[in-house]
């Protein structure tokens, strides 16, 4: 069997109106550790199916929940990306969806934020963009033939991240207890550093502690007892003589 490989590569977009093609992205997020019933989607809750005729618009409160993106609009969000180039060579586009949700407030405080970036390097000299090969097998006159097709296209990689928060009284008590314990430990560590690490620890020790010897304590107690006896004698009334 003789096989001939013929590769035809276009220098212009095969489909010129491909910028108007749309991409549907369905995504949902939930936080089971905070709430088992809380769930959000990037599609507006509506019984009207005509809503899906929309196009995503981050500046519109309704179209913000539209899951349909125009291919041309996505490429416009990426710097240094030309539609004509990526339509010929292909490329890899990363779509980051970020959720920041406050479960204590209204659902309107949990909106998706989209970020688009190009993951491949369009400036490389060897095999730029994105492409893949696949074969089609067919028979002609009992002879098997194979057509090898090298296809160029756009590969989307979606990454979803979420951050949810909810007030918890138990967590608040634990945090306060930990903070109080750390404050008490901080004073002990400060004393140890000043007393045994700093060069002038003796000065701090003299201000913090009062060293009293046993002899000085006995003399001080004797002086205090004499002072108390004198005070008591001065307070006794003088009886008149002759009584």
C-alpha positions as a LaTeX table, in Angstrom:
\begin{tabular}{lrrr}
\hline
Residue & $x$ (\AA) & $y$ (\AA) & $z$ (\AA) \\
\hline
Unk1 & 0.00 & 0.00 & 0.00 \\
Unk2 & 1.34 & 3.42 & $-0.97$ \\
Unk3 & 0.37 & 6.31 & 1.25 \\
Unk4 & 0.75 & 9.93 & 0.23 \\
Unk5 & 0.42 & 12.75 & 2.71 \\
Unk6 & $-0.99$ & 15.99 & 1.38 \\
Unk7 & $-1.33$ & 18.82 & 3.88 \\
Unk8 & $-3.27$ & 21.87 & 2.83 \\
Unk9 & $-2.99$ & 24.87 & 5.10 \\
Unk10 & $-5.16$ & 27.89 & 4.62 \\
Unk11 & $-3.77$ & 31.40 & 5.00 \\
Unk12 & $-7.17$ & 32.97 & 5.64 \\
Unk13 & $-10.03$ & 32.03 & 7.98 \\
Unk14 & $-12.12$ & 29.29 & 6.42 \\
Unk15 & $-15.28$ & 30.67 & 8.01 \\
Unk16 & $-15.16$ & 34.46 & 7.97 \\
Unk17 & $-18.18$ & 34.89 & 10.21 \\
Unk18 & $-16.76$ & 32.66 & 12.94 \\
Unk19 & $-16.55$ & 35.71 & 15.21 \\
Unk20 & $-20.32$ & 35.50 & 15.55 \\
Unk21 & $-20.19$ & 31.91 & 16.78 \\
Unk22 & $-21.30$ & 31.48 & 20.38 \\
Unk23 & $-20.04$ & 29.47 & 23.32 \\
Unk24 & $-22.42$ & 28.15 & 25.99 \\
Unk25 & $-20.91$ & 27.85 & 29.49 \\
Unk26 & $-23.05$ & 26.25 & 32.20 \\
Unk27 & $-21.65$ & 26.43 & 35.70 \\
Unk28 & $-22.94$ & 26.09 & 39.25 \\
Unk29 & $-21.39$ & 26.49 & 42.68 \\
Unk30 & $-22.31$ & 25.30 & 46.15 \\
Unk31 & $-20.76$ & 25.30 & 49.62 \\
Unk32 & $-21.87$ & 22.10 & 51.39 \\
Unk33 & $-19.76$ & 22.81 & 54.50 \\
Unk34 & $-21.70$ & 26.07 & 55.06 \\
Unk35 & $-25.13$ & 25.22 & 53.69 \\
Unk36 & $-26.49$ & 22.06 & 52.11 \\
Unk37 & $-29.28$ & 23.87 & 50.28 \\
Unk38 & $-27.40$ & 26.89 & 48.90 \\
Unk39 & $-26.67$ & 26.61 & 45.18 \\
Unk40 & $-25.99$ & 29.23 & 42.53 \\
Unk41 & $-25.90$ & 29.01 & 38.75 \\
Unk42 & $-24.56$ & 31.38 & 36.15 \\
Unk43 & $-27.98$ & 31.26 & 34.47 \\
Unk44 & $-30.80$ & 33.54 & 35.57 \\
Unk45 & $-33.72$ & 31.85 & 37.32 \\
Unk46 & $-36.53$ & 32.30 & 34.84 \\
Unk47 & $-39.36$ & 30.27 & 33.35 \\
Unk48 & $-39.07$ & 32.16 & 30.06 \\
Unk49 & $-36.96$ & 30.06 & 27.68 \\
Unk50 & $-36.52$ & 33.03 & 25.33 \\
Unk51 & $-34.03$ & 34.37 & 27.85 \\
Unk52 & $-31.39$ & 32.13 & 26.24 \\
Unk53 & $-31.47$ & 34.33 & 23.13 \\
Unk54 & $-29.28$ & 36.77 & 25.08 \\
Unk55 & $-25.55$ & 37.54 & 24.93 \\
Unk56 & $-23.39$ & 37.98 & 28.00 \\
Unk57 & $-22.92$ & 41.58 & 29.12 \\
Unk58 & $-21.17$ & 42.25 & 32.45 \\
Unk59 & $-22.68$ & 45.76 & 32.66 \\
Unk60 & $-26.29$ & 44.62 & 32.45 \\
Unk61 & $-28.01$ & 43.18 & 35.57 \\
Unk62 & $-29.98$ & 40.70 & 33.44 \\
Unk63 & $-27.44$ & 39.73 & 30.80 \\
Unk64 & $-24.88$ & 39.23 & 33.58 \\
Unk65 & $-26.51$ & 35.82 & 34.05 \\
Unk66 & $-26.48$ & 34.98 & 30.36 \\
Unk67 & $-24.36$ & 31.84 & 29.73 \\
Unk68 & $-23.86$ & 32.52 & 26.01 \\
Unk69 & $-20.66$ & 34.25 & 24.92 \\
Unk70 & $-19.74$ & 35.50 & 21.50 \\
Unk71 & $-16.41$ & 34.19 & 20.22 \\
Unk72 & $-15.45$ & 37.61 & 18.94 \\
Unk73 & $-16.26$ & 39.22 & 22.31 \\
Unk74 & $-14.11$ & 36.64 & 24.15 \\
Unk75 & $-11.12$ & 37.35 & 21.91 \\
Unk76 & $-11.60$ & 41.10 & 22.40 \\
Unk77 & $-11.10$ & 40.61 & 26.15 \\
Unk78 & $-7.61$ & 39.15 & 25.58 \\
Unk79 & $-4.74$ & 41.48 & 24.83 \\
Unk80 & $-2.50$ & 40.93 & 21.80 \\
Unk81 & $-4.91$ & 38.42 & 20.28 \\
Unk82 & $-6.03$ & 38.82 & 16.70 \\
Unk83 & $-9.03$ & 36.88 & 15.42 \\
Unk84 & $-7.57$ & 36.33 & 11.94 \\
Unk85 & $-4.40$ & 34.80 & 13.41 \\
Unk86 & $-6.10$ & 32.53 & 15.92 \\
Unk87 & $-8.66$ & 31.49 & 13.31 \\
Unk88 & $-5.83$ & 30.17 & 11.11 \\
Unk89 & $-3.37$ & 28.78 & 13.69 \\
Unk90 & $-5.77$ & 27.96 & 16.50 \\
Unk91 & $-5.10$ & 28.59 & 20.16 \\
Unk92 & $-5.81$ & 27.67 & 23.77 \\
Unk93 & $-8.08$ & 30.04 & 25.72 \\
Unk94 & $-8.40$ & 29.89 & 29.49 \\
Unk95 & $-11.71$ & 30.90 & 31.07 \\
Unk96 & $-11.57$ & 31.61 & 34.81 \\
Unk97 & $-14.87$ & 31.82 & 36.69 \\
Unk98 & $-14.65$ & 33.28 & 40.18 \\
Unk99 & $-17.43$ & 33.22 & 42.79 \\
Unk100 & $-17.34$ & 35.39 & 45.92 \\
Unk101 & $-20.48$ & 34.64 & 47.90 \\
Unk102 & $-21.88$ & 35.98 & 51.17 \\
Unk103 & $-24.38$ & 33.37 & 52.30 \\
Unk104 & $-25.87$ & 35.70 & 54.93 \\
Unk105 & $-27.04$ & 38.20 & 52.32 \\
Unk106 & $-29.21$ & 38.17 & 49.21 \\
Unk107 & $-28.29$ & 35.99 & 46.25 \\
Unk108 & $-27.42$ & 39.13 & 44.33 \\
Unk109 & $-24.19$ & 39.25 & 46.36 \\
Unk110 & $-23.01$ & 36.03 & 44.69 \\
Unk111 & $-22.27$ & 36.85 & 41.06 \\
Unk112 & $-19.78$ & 35.09 & 38.77 \\
Unk113 & $-16.79$ & 37.02 & 37.44 \\
Unk114 & $-15.23$ & 35.89 & 34.17 \\
Unk115 & $-11.61$ & 36.34 & 33.15 \\
Unk116 & $-10.24$ & 35.32 & 29.76 \\
Unk117 & $-6.59$ & 34.72 & 28.90 \\
Unk118 & $-4.56$ & 32.96 & 26.28 \\
Unk119 & $-2.63$ & 29.96 & 27.55 \\
Unk120 & $-0.47$ & 29.14 & 24.54 \\
Unk121 & 2.36 & 31.28 & 23.18 \\
Unk122 & 1.48 & 32.59 & 19.71 \\
Unk123 & 5.06 & 33.82 & 19.09 \\
Unk124 & 6.74 & 30.43 & 18.98 \\
Unk125 & 8.30 & 29.43 & 15.67 \\
Unk126 & 7.47 & 25.70 & 15.77 \\
Unk127 & 3.87 & 24.53 & 15.85 \\
Unk128 & 2.14 & 27.70 & 17.08 \\
Unk129 & $-1.48$ & 27.72 & 18.12 \\
Unk130 & $-3.50$ & 24.54 & 18.63 \\
Unk131 & $-4.04$ & 21.68 & 16.21 \\
Unk132 & $-4.66$ & 17.97 & 16.18 \\
Unk133 & $-4.76$ & 15.20 & 13.61 \\
Unk134 & $-7.35$ & 12.55 & 12.97 \\
Unk135 & $-7.86$ & 10.05 & 10.18 \\
Unk136 & $-10.80$ & 8.90 & 8.10 \\
Unk137 & $-10.71$ & 5.44 & 6.54 \\
Unk138 & $-12.62$ & 4.54 & 3.38 \\
Unk139 & $-12.59$ & 1.90 & 0.64 \\
Unk140 & $-12.47$ & 2.34 & $-3.10$ \\
Unk141 & $-12.55$ & $-0.71$ & $-5.30$ \\
Unk142 & $-11.73$ & $-2.99$ & $-2.39$ \\
Unk143 & $-8.66$ & $-0.92$ & $-1.50$ \\
Unk144 & $-8.48$ & 0.78 & 1.87 \\
Unk145 & $-7.60$ & 4.45 & 1.85 \\
Unk146 & $-6.93$ & 6.84 & 4.66 \\
Unk147 & $-7.34$ & 10.58 & 4.73 \\
Unk148 & $-5.31$ & 12.31 & 7.41 \\
Unk149 & $-6.75$ & 15.64 & 8.46 \\
Unk150 & $-4.86$ & 18.24 & 10.45 \\
Unk151 & $-7.43$ & 20.42 & 12.14 \\
Unk152 & $-6.86$ & 23.83 & 13.68 \\
Unk153 & $-9.21$ & 25.20 & 16.29 \\
Unk154 & $-9.68$ & 26.86 & 19.64 \\
Unk155 & $-9.46$ & 24.82 & 22.83 \\
Unk156 & $-11.26$ & 26.22 & 25.87 \\
Unk157 & $-10.11$ & 25.32 & 29.37 \\
Unk158 & $-12.47$ & 26.38 & 32.15 \\
Unk159 & $-11.30$ & 26.83 & 35.74 \\
Unk160 & $-13.79$ & 27.58 & 38.53 \\
Unk161 & $-12.86$ & 28.97 & 41.96 \\
Unk162 & $-15.22$ & 29.96 & 44.76 \\
Unk163 & $-15.09$ & 31.62 & 48.15 \\
Unk164 & $-18.10$ & 31.52 & 50.46 \\
Unk165 & $-18.60$ & 33.03 & 53.89 \\
Unk166 & $-21.25$ & 32.69 & 56.57 \\
Unk167 & $-21.48$ & 33.99 & 60.14 \\
Unk168 & $-21.02$ & 31.36 & 62.86 \\
Unk169 & $-21.34$ & 32.15 & 66.57 \\
Unk170 & $-19.25$ & 29.10 & 67.52 \\
Unk171 & $-16.42$ & 30.22 & 65.27 \\
Unk172 & $-16.60$ & 33.71 & 66.80 \\
Unk173 & $-16.27$ & 32.33 & 70.34 \\
Unk174 & $-13.34$ & 30.14 & 69.34 \\
Unk175 & $-11.57$ & 33.06 & 67.69 \\
Unk176 & $-12.07$ & 35.30 & 70.71 \\
Unk177 & $-10.80$ & 32.59 & 73.06 \\
Unk178 & $-7.73$ & 32.06 & 70.94 \\
Unk179 & $-7.08$ & 35.80 & 70.84 \\
Unk180 & $-7.31$ & 36.13 & 74.63 \\
Unk181 & $-4.98$ & 33.16 & 75.10 \\
Unk182 & $-2.46$ & 34.69 & 72.70 \\
Unk183 & $-2.59$ & 38.02 & 74.52 \\
Unk184 & $-1.88$ & 36.28 & 77.85 \\
Unk185 & 0.97 & 34.35 & 76.28 \\
Unk186 & 2.37 & 37.54 & 74.76 \\
Unk187 & 2.86 & 39.15 & 78.17 \\
Unk188 & 4.73 & 36.08 & 79.47 \\
Unk189 & 7.00 & 35.98 & 76.43 \\
Unk190 & 7.66 & 39.71 & 76.73 \\
Unk191 & 8.78 & 39.31 & 80.36 \\
Unk192 & 11.10 & 36.44 & 79.46 \\
Unk193 & 12.68 & 38.42 & 76.63 \\
Unk194 & 13.24 & 41.53 & 78.72 \\
Unk195 & 14.53 & 39.66 & 81.78 \\
Unk196 & 16.84 & 37.10 & 80.17 \\
Unk197 & 17.63 & 38.31 & 76.64 \\
Unk198 & 18.03 & 42.09 & 76.70 \\
Unk199 & 21.28 & 43.56 & 78.03 \\
Unk200 & 19.51 & 45.88 & 80.49 \\
Unk201 & 17.35 & 43.20 & 81.94 \\
Unk202 & 18.64 & 43.94 & 85.41 \\
Unk203 & 17.05 & 47.39 & 85.27 \\
Unk204 & 13.66 & 45.92 & 84.39 \\
Unk205 & 14.09 & 43.26 & 87.09 \\
Unk206 & 14.72 & 45.95 & 89.69 \\
Unk207 & 11.53 & 47.76 & 88.72 \\
Unk208 & 9.42 & 44.64 & 88.50 \\
Unk209 & 10.58 & 42.82 & 91.64 \\
Unk210 & 11.44 & 44.05 & 95.15 \\
Unk211 & 14.18 & 42.00 & 96.84 \\
Unk212 & 13.84 & 41.94 & 100.64 \\
Unk213 & 16.32 & 40.20 & 102.98 \\
Unk214 & 15.22 & 38.38 & 106.15 \\
Unk215 & 17.04 & 40.81 & 108.50 \\
Unk216 & 15.53 & 43.80 & 106.77 \\
Unk217 & 12.11 & 42.24 & 107.04 \\
Unk218 & 12.53 & 41.68 & 110.83 \\
Unk219 & 13.72 & 45.26 & 111.38 \\
Unk220 & 10.84 & 46.61 & 109.36 \\
Unk221 & 8.32 & 44.56 & 111.33 \\
Unk222 & 9.84 & 45.78 & 114.66 \\
Unk223 & 9.62 & 49.40 & 113.53 \\
Unk224 & 6.02 & 48.88 & 112.48 \\
Unk225 & 5.14 & 47.34 & 115.90 \\
Unk226 & 6.74 & 50.25 & 117.81 \\
Unk227 & 4.90 & 52.71 & 115.65 \\
Unk228 & 1.60 & 51.00 & 116.33 \\
Unk229 & 2.20 & 50.99 & 120.13 \\
Unk230 & 2.98 & 54.70 & 120.12 \\
Unk231 & $-0.15$ & 55.40 & 118.16 \\
Unk232 & $-2.26$ & 53.44 & 120.63 \\
Unk233 & $-0.80$ & 55.24 & 123.67 \\
Unk234 & $-1.53$ & 58.60 & 122.13 \\
Unk235 & $-5.13$ & 57.62 & 121.57 \\
Unk236 & $-5.77$ & 56.59 & 125.32 \\
Unk237 & $-7.79$ & 59.28 & 127.19 \\
Unk238 & $-6.18$ & 60.98 & 130.24 \\
Unk239 & $-8.12$ & 60.36 & 133.43 \\
Unk240 & $-8.49$ & 63.36 & 135.80 \\
Unk241 & $-6.44$ & 63.08 & 138.97 \\
Unk242 & $-8.16$ & 62.50 & 142.28 \\
Unk243 & $-10.80$ & 60.14 & 140.89 \\
\hline
\end{tabular}
